[in-house]
Amino acid sequence: MAANLLLAAILNLLTFLIHAMGLVALTRLMDFLVARPVLENRSWAKVVALLALASGLMILLCVEMALWAAGLVGVGAFADFDTAFYFSTSAFATIGFGDVAPAEKWRLLASLEGVTGFLIIGWSAAYMVTSGIRFGPFQRDMHF
């Protein structure tokens, strides 16, 4: 159990660090895109910028899930990266299909990945909403 907790702590720190740095980079990208004259005061262009942000978040999440998958392969919870990545996406998104499972010794680690994913995905959703208000096309206190 101690090995599970230690590895989960390390992977958590790396995941949150990657996510924070990724959000900083995405914020700078959004600042750059929205500051371009072609995007000024054009709702469609702000939607395109927001789609770029969503794509960036998806890439960031895939990198983080790959980190966990590599950790699972590294400790022998899975024999190959493909299966570990499939499992990792399921655990990180808290879907938990259950068709593949890690070696019994590492099941706690896999559960902790789900908790991490829950927090990271919530953080990403909050960032997406905030960005939609800050950069457009949405405005504070305006509803459809």
Backbone bond lengths (Angstrom), bond angles and torsions (degrees), N, CA, C in turn:
res aa  C-N    CA-C-N  psi(-1)  N-CA   C-N-CA  omega(-1)  CA-C   N-CA-C  phi
1 M - - - 1.443 - - 1.523 111.24 -
2 A 1.301 117.70 -37.08 1.467 120.89 -179.59 1.529 110.99 -62.84
3 A 1.332 116.50 -38.99 1.468 120.08 179.12 1.527 110.63 -64.62
4 N 1.335 117.54 -38.56 1.458 121.82 176.75 1.525 110.77 -61.55
5 L 1.313 115.93 -47.38 1.468 120.57 -178.05 1.528 111.75 -66.28
6 L 1.322 116.28 -40.57 1.462 119.85 179.41 1.527 111.16 -64.90
7 L 1.325 116.34 -47.72 1.462 119.00 179.60 1.520 110.85 -65.27
8 A 1.329 117.79 -38.83 1.466 120.71 177.59 1.522 110.38 -62.15
9 A 1.326 117.59 -40.08 1.468 120.74 178.84 1.529 110.74 -63.23
10 I 1.321 116.40 -43.16 1.469 120.43 179.48 1.529 110.40 -64.99
11 L 1.327 116.29 -46.95 1.466 119.83 -179.78 1.529 111.34 -65.51
12 N 1.329 117.21 -35.73 1.468 120.72 175.49 1.517 111.52 -61.80
13 L 1.314 116.32 -48.80 1.466 119.64 179.36 1.528 111.38 -58.53
14 L 1.323 116.10 -45.74 1.464 119.73 179.04 1.528 111.59 -64.38
15 T 1.332 116.53 -41.44 1.468 120.64 -179.83 1.521 110.77 -62.79
16 F 1.314 117.68 -47.48 1.464 120.78 -179.22 1.528 111.32 -67.80
17 L 1.304 117.21 -34.82 1.465 120.56 176.46 1.532 110.44 -65.81
18 I 1.322 116.80 -47.80 1.467 121.08 177.93 1.525 110.10 -59.30
19 H 1.318 116.31 -43.14 1.462 119.86 -177.58 1.537 111.07 -66.00
20 A 1.304 116.64 -44.62 1.472 119.75 179.47 1.524 110.88 -61.83
21 M 1.326 116.80 -46.15 1.468 120.11 179.24 1.531 110.44 -64.76
22 G 1.324 117.03 -38.41 1.459 120.54 178.42 1.517 112.02 -64.69
23 L 1.326 117.13 -40.21 1.464 120.27 178.71 1.523 111.65 -67.22
24 V 1.321 116.77 -35.97 1.467 119.87 175.31 1.526 109.54 -62.62
25 A 1.327 116.76 -45.84 1.474 120.65 179.19 1.524 111.02 -63.07
26 L 1.328 117.56 -41.96 1.462 120.54 179.23 1.533 111.43 -66.33
27 T 1.317 117.23 -36.29 1.463 120.34 177.23 1.519 110.23 -64.06
28 R 1.318 116.84 -42.25 1.466 119.99 177.58 1.522 111.12 -65.09
29 L 1.329 117.09 -38.70 1.460 120.84 176.56 1.528 110.38 -62.35
30 M 1.326 116.53 -44.40 1.468 119.89 179.35 1.531 110.94 -64.16
31 D 1.316 117.18 -42.37 1.471 120.46 175.87 1.523 110.23 -56.58
32 F 1.323 116.35 -44.98 1.463 121.90 -179.80 1.531 111.06 -63.18
33 L 1.333 116.75 -48.42 1.462 120.57 -177.32 1.526 112.16 -64.15
34 V 1.321 116.37 -44.14 1.452 120.01 -176.72 1.527 111.45 -72.33
35 A 1.327 118.17 -25.37 1.460 121.59 -179.76 1.525 112.84 -78.36
36 R 1.324 118.49 -12.49 1.466 121.27 179.88 1.519 109.96 -68.31
37 P 1.312 117.63 137.31 1.470 120.65 -178.68 1.526 113.66 -56.19
38 V 1.321 117.81 -31.90 1.459 120.00 -178.92 1.527 111.74 -67.06
39 L 1.340 117.47 -23.33 1.455 120.65 -178.11 1.516 113.80 -94.32
40 E 1.310 118.57 -12.85 1.458 121.22 -175.72 1.520 111.35 -60.69
41 N 1.321 115.11 129.03 1.462 123.26 174.24 1.526 113.73 55.24
42 R 1.303 118.17 30.39 1.464 121.27 176.52 1.520 108.74 -122.87
43 S 1.305 115.88 111.68 1.466 120.37 -176.39 1.522 112.06 -60.94
44 W 1.312 118.43 -41.43 1.462 120.73 -178.10 1.522 110.70 -62.54
45 A 1.331 116.39 -37.51 1.459 119.58 -179.84 1.529 110.90 -69.66
46 K 1.328 116.73 -34.29 1.459 119.65 176.89 1.524 110.95 -69.16
47 V 1.315 116.31 -32.77 1.468 119.92 175.16 1.529 109.43 -64.80
48 V 1.322 116.74 -42.08 1.465 120.60 177.46 1.527 110.03 -61.25
49 A 1.332 116.72 -42.61 1.471 120.42 178.18 1.529 110.36 -61.93
50 L 1.337 116.55 -40.38 1.458 120.30 178.88 1.532 111.27 -67.30
51 L 1.323 117.11 -34.80 1.463 120.47 174.94 1.529 110.93 -65.62
52 A 1.322 116.59 -36.87 1.469 120.25 175.21 1.524 109.81 -62.94
53 L 1.319 116.07 -38.67 1.461 120.43 177.92 1.528 110.70 -64.42
54 A 1.328 117.12 -44.89 1.464 120.76 179.70 1.530 110.62 -61.69
55 S 1.324 116.11 -40.56 1.467 119.95 177.48 1.521 110.95 -64.26
56 G 1.317 116.60 -41.51 1.463 121.03 177.54 1.519 111.69 -61.97
57 L 1.325 116.74 -41.48 1.466 120.32 177.71 1.524 111.19 -63.62
58 M 1.322 116.44 -39.45 1.468 119.97 179.45 1.527 110.82 -64.35
59 I 1.321 116.21 -41.84 1.467 120.09 177.46 1.526 110.06 -62.99
60 L 1.319 116.11 -43.25 1.461 121.28 179.25 1.528 110.88 -60.40
61 L 1.312 117.34 -45.04 1.463 120.92 178.29 1.529 111.51 -63.07
62 C 1.326 117.12 -39.05 1.471 120.27 178.36 1.527 111.23 -64.21
63 V 1.318 117.23 -38.93 1.469 120.80 176.97 1.524 109.63 -62.33
64 E 1.315 116.63 -42.99 1.464 120.22 -179.02 1.530 111.71 -67.43
65 M 1.321 116.96 -39.92 1.466 119.61 177.10 1.527 110.62 -66.32
66 A 1.326 116.48 -35.90 1.467 120.43 177.30 1.529 110.43 -65.06
67 L 1.331 117.03 -36.10 1.464 120.87 176.35 1.530 110.21 -59.44
68 W 1.327 116.74 -47.97 1.458 120.45 178.69 1.519 111.26 -64.04
69 A 1.327 117.04 -40.30 1.465 120.51 178.76 1.528 110.46 -61.62
70 A 1.328 116.14 -42.85 1.466 119.95 178.13 1.529 110.50 -62.65
71 G 1.314 116.40 -39.53 1.466 119.81 176.38 1.515 112.17 -62.80
72 L 1.332 116.69 -41.46 1.463 121.04 178.77 1.527 111.88 -65.24
73 V 1.324 116.59 -39.15 1.472 119.76 176.43 1.519 109.80 -69.40
74 G 1.326 116.46 -40.46 1.466 121.55 -177.88 1.518 113.84 -59.23
75 V 1.333 116.75 -34.46 1.467 119.28 179.94 1.528 112.62 -93.45
76 G 1.325 116.62 -1.56 1.455 120.08 177.59 1.522 115.11 88.20
77 A 1.344 116.84 15.23 1.461 119.77 178.09 1.525 111.23 -70.03
78 F 1.337 115.71 -27.30 1.463 122.78 175.75 1.517 108.12 -137.03
79 A 1.320 115.26 152.11 1.461 120.08 -177.80 1.522 112.55 -81.80
80 D 1.341 117.10 -30.13 1.463 118.93 -176.58 1.535 110.68 -134.98
81 F 1.332 114.80 157.12 1.466 121.02 -175.75 1.524 111.50 -68.03
82 D 1.326 118.23 -38.22 1.470 120.40 -177.91 1.528 111.66 -58.31
83 T 1.310 116.86 -47.92 1.466 120.81 178.86 1.517 110.70 -65.80
84 A 1.327 116.51 -41.22 1.462 120.39 179.37 1.527 110.88 -63.96
85 F 1.336 117.46 -39.49 1.469 120.36 179.96 1.529 110.37 -68.61
86 Y 1.320 116.78 -40.71 1.468 120.48 175.99 1.530 109.71 -59.08
87 F 1.321 116.13 -48.35 1.457 120.21 178.68 1.518 110.93 -62.08
88 S 1.322 115.76 -42.94 1.455 120.98 -177.34 1.523 112.12 -62.02
89 T 1.324 117.40 -41.09 1.468 119.21 178.29 1.527 110.52 -64.34
90 S 1.316 116.51 -38.00 1.459 121.03 178.80 1.528 111.12 -67.32
91 A 1.319 116.68 -43.69 1.465 120.73 -179.69 1.527 111.24 -70.56
92 F 1.326 117.09 -44.71 1.464 122.15 -177.32 1.526 110.66 -61.34
93 A 1.326 116.46 -38.79 1.462 121.21 -179.99 1.527 111.56 -84.63
94 T 1.307 117.49 3.34 1.463 126.19 -178.47 1.525 112.40 55.79
95 I 1.332 116.70 32.98 1.461 121.23 176.14 1.518 109.25 -82.51
96 G 1.336 116.09 -51.19 1.455 121.49 176.68 1.516 114.55 62.35
97 F 1.322 116.97 63.51 1.459 120.84 -179.75 1.518 112.41 -57.94
98 G 1.327 117.72 -41.82 1.458 120.86 178.40 1.512 115.20 86.96
99 D 1.331 118.01 2.52 1.470 118.92 179.61 1.519 112.25 -78.94
100 V 1.311 117.85 -20.41 1.468 122.34 170.91 1.524 107.56 -130.54
101 A 1.302 115.49 148.69 1.462 120.30 -178.99 1.524 108.92 -140.90
102 P 1.321 116.25 148.90 1.464 119.16 177.84 1.526 110.70 -72.01
103 A 1.316 115.00 166.22 1.462 119.64 173.50 1.529 108.04 -54.00
104 E 1.313 115.43 143.76 1.467 120.72 -172.86 1.528 113.42 -52.70
105 K 1.301 116.69 -36.48 1.467 121.33 -179.03 1.534 112.59 -61.24
106 W 1.332 117.64 -23.69 1.473 121.80 -173.22 1.528 113.17 -112.06
107 R 1.298 118.68 17.62 1.475 120.58 -178.94 1.518 112.38 -68.63
108 L 1.299 118.57 -33.63 1.468 120.28 176.94 1.524 110.15 -63.89
109 L 1.322 117.05 -40.89 1.464 120.91 177.45 1.523 110.09 -58.69
110 A 1.321 116.92 -43.66 1.460 121.27 179.81 1.528 111.17 -63.58
111 S 1.316 117.68 -38.45 1.464 120.94 176.99 1.518 111.44 -65.29
112 L 1.308 115.86 -39.82 1.466 120.00 178.92 1.528 111.32 -67.28
113 E 1.339 117.43 -28.38 1.456 119.96 174.11 1.530 110.38 -62.82
114 G 1.315 116.51 -37.95 1.461 120.36 177.25 1.512 112.69 -61.63
115 V 1.324 116.87 -40.68 1.464 121.02 177.78 1.535 109.81 -64.68
116 T 1.319 115.67 -43.40 1.465 120.16 178.23 1.527 110.88 -61.63
117 G 1.319 116.33 -46.22 1.456 120.53 179.32 1.514 112.19 -60.41
118 F 1.326 116.42 -40.74 1.467 121.39 178.29 1.533 110.24 -58.26
119 L 1.318 116.22 -45.29 1.472 120.62 179.82 1.528 111.77 -67.75
120 I 1.330 116.99 -44.65 1.465 121.15 -177.86 1.528 111.28 -66.35
121 I 1.318 117.39 -41.41 1.457 119.95 179.82 1.528 110.33 -67.74
122 G 1.309 117.41 -37.59 1.468 120.31 174.66 1.517 111.45 -62.99
123 W 1.320 116.71 -42.13 1.466 122.23 177.58 1.532 109.73 -61.70
124 S 1.322 116.32 -42.44 1.463 121.05 179.93 1.526 111.47 -64.98
125 A 1.326 116.52 -41.28 1.467 120.06 178.95 1.527 110.65 -64.27
126 A 1.316 116.70 -43.24 1.470 120.30 178.27 1.527 110.62 -62.75
127 Y 1.319 116.47 -40.54 1.461 121.18 178.72 1.529 110.55 -64.32
128 M 1.326 116.75 -40.35 1.468 121.82 -179.41 1.528 110.59 -63.73
129 V 1.326 117.10 -43.55 1.464 120.84 178.72 1.527 110.54 -65.67
130 T 1.305 116.47 -45.57 1.463 120.62 179.25 1.527 110.69 -61.34
131 S 1.316 116.94 -41.70 1.464 120.62 179.40 1.518 111.42 -66.13
132 G 1.323 116.83 -37.28 1.456 120.48 178.27 1.519 112.14 -62.86
133 I 1.326 115.66 -31.37 1.466 120.26 177.51 1.531 110.40 -82.37
134 R 1.322 116.26 -43.93 1.471 120.35 -176.57 1.525 112.78 -68.65
135 F 1.319 116.75 -47.82 1.459 120.91 -174.53 1.534 112.62 -96.76
136 G 1.304 118.04 -16.68 1.458 122.08 -175.90 1.503 109.24 103.12
137 P 1.270 118.40 166.05 1.458 130.34 9.77 1.520 114.28 -88.91
138 F 1.322 118.50 2.55 1.471 120.77 -176.21 1.506 110.44 -94.03
139 Q 1.334 115.17 156.69 1.450 119.92 178.82 1.514 108.43 -125.90
140 R 1.314 115.73 148.51 1.456 121.12 179.96 1.524 109.84 -59.46
141 D 1.323 116.24 137.08 1.467 125.00 177.47 1.524 113.77 63.88
142 M 1.340 117.55 17.34 1.467 121.27 175.20 1.529 106.73 -108.37
143 H 1.309 116.32 132.16 1.461 120.65 -178.69 1.507 110.00 -122.35
144 F 1.318 115.31 159.70 1.457 119.76 -179.95 1.510 110.60 -73.93
